[in-house]
């Protein structure tokens, strides 16, 4: 199995958490028992400048040059070279950082499309820097959706063992709406859209996470899930009819649940997947529960793409203090999803 790693925005923490994650995985039996290859997409000069900078602050052995890439903690990794020139400027959003990140994404899409890789794990990017470089997509999920011919990707944030949950439950949150302003969410919700998202999540939980008969919780949009219409009508007119339609298709969907109590009282532990109506409604509790872990997975695509669930963290870039836990989990999930898809094929 070949898993690609994109460099993300080199002015952020992406390459740091990538290097740290590879070290941690090399020390675990997870990949020692599998024939898994990682290939990093990056401008080699940028990588070595970054690695040399980090070697002064990290308590790990720095990478060693090899003919095709680098050796780290006894394991070898390939580099797929990018041509975009960039000089490191930690903590700064600029055009060349965005251009390098964009080239890495385009290269990953090409490698996947031509069958030279099985999955990609993308490091964090700056949307502003990407826009400066000419990108028009609002996020990496939308980038891969465009490149692989779908307008209905399902953004899922997941952690297979929530660090801050005493029962270490798996939490998987899908989004009915993604990167849109909050004031546009209600207008974007339709019965057809919510039903399509429930159906897509049901399919992904089966195909990608290996759950034979998934149980899906659907959150309401309004406080107290609308309080039977007193605080909003979207639940009664849109969300609950969509849930009923999903049930008619044999999908085990329930709701609409008030979001605050659903997470506060541990209801999330009884479900394999949760569909939130908008970005922060689902991702704030997920990220809190994940405790530094958590993975962004692009469902509904013919290719496998994961990413750590945090951003570029420009404020701590270059200091060697970034937490690689989410990146470790993202790399492991990429492997797991490819494995599950092969079994279900």
C-alpha positions as CSV (number, residue, x, y, z in Angstrom):
1,X,0.0,0.0,0.0
2,X,1.3,3.5,-0.9
3,X,0.1,6.5,1.1
4,X,1.0,10.0,-0.1
5,X,1.7,12.8,2.2
6,X,1.3,16.4,1.1
7,X,3.5,19.1,2.6
8,X,0.6,21.5,3.3
9,X,1.7,25.1,3.9
10,X,5.4,25.0,4.7
11,X,5.2,28.1,6.8
12,X,3.0,26.3,9.3
13,X,3.4,23.1,11.4
14,X,2.5,20.6,8.6
15,X,6.0,19.2,8.0
16,X,6.8,19.2,11.7
17,X,3.8,17.0,12.6
18,X,4.4,14.9,9.5
19,X,8.0,14.1,10.6
20,X,7.0,13.5,14.2
21,X,4.2,11.2,13.1
22,X,6.4,9.1,10.9
23,X,8.8,8.7,13.9
24,X,6.0,7.5,16.1
25,X,4.6,5.1,13.6
26,X,8.1,3.6,13.0
27,X,8.2,2.8,16.7
28,X,4.8,1.0,16.6
29,X,4.0,-2.5,15.3
30,X,1.1,-1.1,13.2
31,X,3.1,-0.6,10.1
32,X,6.0,-2.9,10.8
33,X,3.7,-5.8,10.0
34,X,2.3,-4.3,6.8
35,X,3.8,-3.5,3.4
36,X,3.1,0.2,3.6
37,X,5.1,2.9,1.8
38,X,4.9,6.6,2.5
39,X,5.8,9.2,-0.2
40,X,6.1,12.9,0.7
41,X,5.1,15.5,-1.9
42,X,7.3,18.6,-1.4
43,X,10.0,20.8,-2.8
44,X,13.1,18.9,-1.6
45,X,15.0,22.1,-0.8
46,X,12.1,23.3,1.4
47,X,11.9,19.9,3.1
48,X,15.6,19.9,4.0
49,X,15.5,23.5,5.2
50,X,12.5,22.7,7.4
51,X,14.1,19.5,8.7
52,X,17.4,21.3,9.5
53,X,15.5,24.0,11.4
54,X,13.5,21.5,13.4
55,X,16.6,19.4,14.2
56,X,17.7,22.2,16.5
57,X,14.5,22.0,18.6
58,X,13.3,18.4,18.3
59,X,14.4,15.6,20.6
60,X,14.6,13.2,17.6
61,X,17.2,12.2,15.1
62,X,17.0,14.4,12.0
63,X,16.2,12.8,8.6
64,X,19.0,11.5,6.6
65,X,19.3,12.0,2.8
66,X,18.8,9.0,0.5
67,X,18.8,8.7,-3.2
68,X,15.0,8.8,-3.5
69,X,14.1,10.7,-0.4
70,X,15.0,10.4,3.3
71,X,15.6,8.0,6.1
72,X,14.0,8.6,9.5
73,X,14.4,6.4,12.5
74,X,15.6,3.5,10.4
75,X,12.8,3.6,7.8
76,X,13.0,5.0,4.3
77,X,10.5,7.4,2.7
78,X,10.3,8.7,-0.9
79,X,10.0,12.3,-2.0
80,X,7.9,13.3,-5.0
81,X,9.5,16.6,-5.9
82,X,7.5,19.8,-6.4
83,X,9.0,22.6,-8.5
84,X,7.5,25.6,-6.8
85,X,10.3,27.6,-5.1
86,X,9.6,28.8,-1.6
87,X,11.7,30.2,1.2
88,X,10.5,29.4,4.7
89,X,8.9,32.2,6.6
90,X,7.3,30.6,9.7
91,X,4.0,32.0,10.7
92,X,3.4,34.0,7.5
93,X,0.7,33.5,4.9
94,X,2.1,34.3,1.5
95,X,1.7,33.4,-2.1
96,X,4.6,31.1,-2.5
97,X,3.6,29.0,0.5
98,X,0.1,28.7,-1.0
99,X,1.5,27.9,-4.5
100,X,3.7,25.1,-3.1
101,X,0.7,23.6,-1.1
102,X,-1.4,23.8,-4.3
103,X,1.2,22.1,-6.4
104,X,1.4,19.3,-3.8
105,X,-2.4,18.8,-3.9
106,X,-2.4,18.7,-7.7
107,X,0.5,16.2,-7.7
108,X,-1.3,14.0,-5.2
109,X,-4.5,14.0,-7.3
110,X,-2.5,13.0,-10.4
111,X,-0.7,10.2,-8.6
112,X,-4.0,8.9,-7.3
113,X,-5.8,9.2,-10.6
114,X,-3.1,7.3,-12.4
115,X,-3.0,4.5,-9.8
116,X,0.4,5.0,-8.3
117,X,-1.0,5.5,-4.8
118,X,-3.8,4.1,-2.6
119,X,-4.5,7.1,-0.3
120,X,-3.4,10.6,0.6
121,X,-3.0,12.2,4.0
122,X,-2.9,16.0,3.5
123,X,-1.1,18.3,5.9
124,X,-2.9,21.6,6.9
125,X,-3.1,24.5,4.4
126,X,-3.9,28.2,4.7
127,X,-7.0,29.0,2.6
128,X,-5.9,32.6,2.3
129,X,-2.4,31.6,1.0
130,X,-4.1,29.3,-1.5
131,X,-6.3,32.1,-2.7
132,X,-3.2,34.3,-3.1
133,X,-1.8,31.5,-5.3
134,X,-4.9,31.5,-7.5
135,X,-7.0,28.7,-5.9
136,X,-10.8,29.0,-6.0
137,X,-11.9,26.1,-3.8
138,X,-12.8,26.7,-0.1
139,X,-11.0,23.7,1.3
140,X,-9.1,20.5,0.6
141,X,-12.3,18.4,0.7
142,X,-13.7,20.5,-2.1
143,X,-10.4,20.4,-4.1
144,X,-10.5,16.6,-4.2
145,X,-14.2,16.5,-4.9
146,X,-13.6,18.7,-7.9
147,X,-10.7,16.7,-9.2
148,X,-12.6,13.4,-8.9
149,X,-15.9,14.5,-10.3
150,X,-18.3,14.9,-7.5
151,X,-20.2,17.9,-6.1
152,X,-21.4,16.0,-3.0
153,X,-18.4,15.1,-0.8
154,X,-19.1,14.2,2.8
155,X,-16.8,15.8,5.3
156,X,-16.4,13.5,8.3
157,X,-14.4,14.3,11.3
158,X,-13.6,11.2,13.3
159,X,-11.6,9.8,16.2
160,X,-11.6,6.1,16.9
161,X,-10.9,6.5,20.6
162,X,-12.0,9.9,22.1
163,X,-9.2,10.8,24.5
164,X,-11.4,12.9,26.8
165,X,-14.2,10.4,27.0
166,X,-13.9,8.0,29.9
167,X,-15.2,5.1,27.8
168,X,-12.9,5.9,24.9
169,X,-15.8,5.9,22.4
170,X,-15.3,6.3,18.7
171,X,-16.9,9.5,17.5
172,X,-17.6,10.2,13.8
173,X,-19.3,13.4,12.8
174,X,-20.5,14.2,9.3
175,X,-21.7,17.7,8.2
176,X,-24.8,18.6,6.3
177,X,-23.3,21.9,5.4
178,X,-19.5,22.6,5.4
179,X,-17.7,25.8,4.6
180,X,-20.5,28.4,4.3
181,X,-21.3,31.4,6.5
182,X,-23.5,30.6,9.5
183,X,-26.3,32.9,8.4
184,X,-26.7,30.8,5.2
185,X,-27.0,27.5,6.9
186,X,-30.8,27.4,7.4
187,X,-31.5,28.3,3.7
188,X,-29.0,25.6,2.6
189,X,-30.9,22.9,4.4
190,X,-33.5,21.0,2.4
191,X,-35.1,17.6,3.1
192,X,-33.4,16.3,0.0
193,X,-30.0,17.5,1.2
194,X,-30.3,16.1,4.7
195,X,-31.5,12.8,3.3
196,X,-28.6,12.7,0.8
197,X,-26.1,13.4,3.7
198,X,-27.7,10.6,5.9
199,X,-27.5,8.2,3.0
200,X,-23.9,9.1,2.2
201,X,-22.9,8.7,5.8
202,X,-24.5,5.3,6.0
203,X,-22.6,4.2,3.0
204,X,-19.3,5.5,4.3
205,X,-19.7,3.9,7.7
206,X,-20.2,0.6,5.9
207,X,-17.6,0.9,3.2
208,X,-14.9,2.9,4.9
209,X,-15.2,2.1,8.6
210,X,-16.4,-1.5,8.3
211,X,-19.6,-1.2,10.3
212,X,-22.2,-3.6,8.9
213,X,-25.3,-2.0,10.3
214,X,-24.5,1.6,11.4
215,X,-26.7,3.6,13.7
216,X,-26.8,7.3,12.8
217,X,-27.8,10.2,15.0
218,X,-29.1,13.4,13.3
219,X,-28.8,16.7,15.2
220,X,-31.3,19.5,15.1
221,X,-30.5,22.9,13.8
222,X,-32.1,25.1,16.5
223,X,-31.7,25.3,20.3
224,X,-33.5,22.3,21.9
225,X,-34.1,21.0,18.4
226,X,-36.7,23.7,17.8
227,X,-38.8,22.9,20.9
228,X,-41.6,21.5,18.7
229,X,-41.6,24.6,16.5
230,X,-41.4,27.3,19.2
231,X,-37.7,27.9,18.5
232,X,-37.6,27.1,14.8
233,X,-39.4,25.0,12.2
234,X,-36.5,23.3,10.4
235,X,-36.7,20.2,12.5
236,X,-40.3,19.5,11.8
237,X,-40.3,20.6,8.2
238,X,-36.9,19.4,6.9
239,X,-34.8,17.3,9.3
240,X,-37.3,14.9,10.7
241,X,-39.0,14.1,7.4
242,X,-35.5,13.4,6.0
243,X,-34.9,11.0,8.9
244,X,-38.2,9.3,8.2
245,X,-37.3,8.9,4.5
246,X,-34.0,7.4,5.5
247,X,-35.7,4.9,7.8
248,X,-38.0,4.0,4.9
249,X,-34.8,3.1,3.0
250,X,-33.7,0.8,5.8
251,X,-31.2,3.2,7.4
252,X,-31.0,3.3,11.2
253,X,-31.2,7.0,11.6
254,X,-32.7,8.8,14.7
255,X,-33.3,12.3,15.7
256,X,-33.5,15.2,15.6
257,X,-31.5,15.5,18.8
258,X,-30.7,18.8,20.6
259,X,-26.9,19.1,20.1
260,X,-25.9,20.4,23.5
261,X,-27.5,17.6,25.6
262,X,-26.6,15.0,23.0
263,X,-22.9,15.5,23.7
264,X,-23.1,16.6,27.3
265,X,-25.0,13.5,28.4
266,X,-23.0,11.0,26.4
267,X,-25.7,10.1,23.9
268,X,-23.0,10.1,21.2
269,X,-21.7,6.8,22.6
270,X,-24.7,4.9,21.4
271,X,-24.2,5.8,17.7
272,X,-21.7,4.9,15.0
273,X,-22.1,8.2,13.2
274,X,-23.5,11.7,13.9
275,X,-24.8,14.1,11.3
276,X,-24.5,17.8,12.3
277,X,-26.2,20.6,10.5
278,X,-23.2,22.9,10.4
279,X,-19.5,23.1,10.9
280,X,-19.1,24.2,14.5
281,X,-22.1,22.4,15.8
282,X,-20.4,19.0,15.2
283,X,-16.7,19.8,15.2
284,X,-16.3,21.8,18.4
285,X,-17.5,18.8,20.5
286,X,-15.6,16.3,18.3
287,X,-12.3,18.2,18.7
288,X,-12.8,18.6,22.4
289,X,-13.4,14.9,22.8
290,X,-10.5,13.9,20.5
291,X,-8.1,15.7,22.9
292,X,-5.4,16.4,20.3
293,X,-6.4,13.5,18.0
294,X,-9.1,13.5,15.4
295,X,-9.1,13.1,11.6
296,X,-10.7,14.9,8.7
297,X,-11.9,12.3,6.2
298,X,-13.4,13.1,2.8
299,X,-16.2,10.6,2.3
300,X,-18.1,10.0,-0.9
301,X,-15.0,10.1,-3.1
302,X,-13.5,7.3,-5.2
303,X,-10.1,7.9,-3.5
304,X,-9.1,7.9,0.1
305,X,-8.1,11.3,1.7
306,X,-7.5,12.0,5.3
307,X,-6.0,14.9,7.1
308,X,-5.3,16.0,10.7
309,X,-8.2,17.9,12.1
310,X,-6.3,21.1,13.0
311,X,-5.0,24.0,11.0
312,X,-1.6,25.4,10.1
313,X,-1.0,26.8,13.7
314,X,1.2,29.6,12.4
315,X,1.6,30.9,15.9
316,X,3.8,28.0,16.9
317,X,5.3,27.1,13.6
318,X,9.1,26.4,13.7
319,X,9.2,26.0,17.4
320,X,9.1,22.2,17.5
321,X,6.2,22.1,20.0
322,X,3.3,21.0,17.7
323,X,1.3,17.9,18.7
324,X,1.5,15.2,16.1
325,X,-1.3,13.0,17.6
326,X,-3.9,14.0,15.0
327,X,-1.5,13.3,12.1
328,X,-0.6,9.9,13.5
329,X,-4.3,9.1,13.6
330,X,-4.9,10.4,10.1
331,X,-2.1,8.2,8.7
332,X,-3.5,5.2,10.5
333,X,-7.0,5.9,9.4
334,X,-5.9,6.2,5.7
335,X,-4.4,2.7,6.0
336,X,-7.6,1.4,7.7
337,X,-10.0,2.8,5.2
338,X,-8.1,1.5,2.2
339,X,-8.0,-1.9,3.9
340,X,-11.8,-1.8,4.6
341,X,-12.6,-0.8,1.0
342,X,-10.5,-3.7,-0.3
343,X,-12.4,-6.1,1.9
344,X,-15.8,-4.8,0.8
345,X,-15.0,-4.7,-2.9
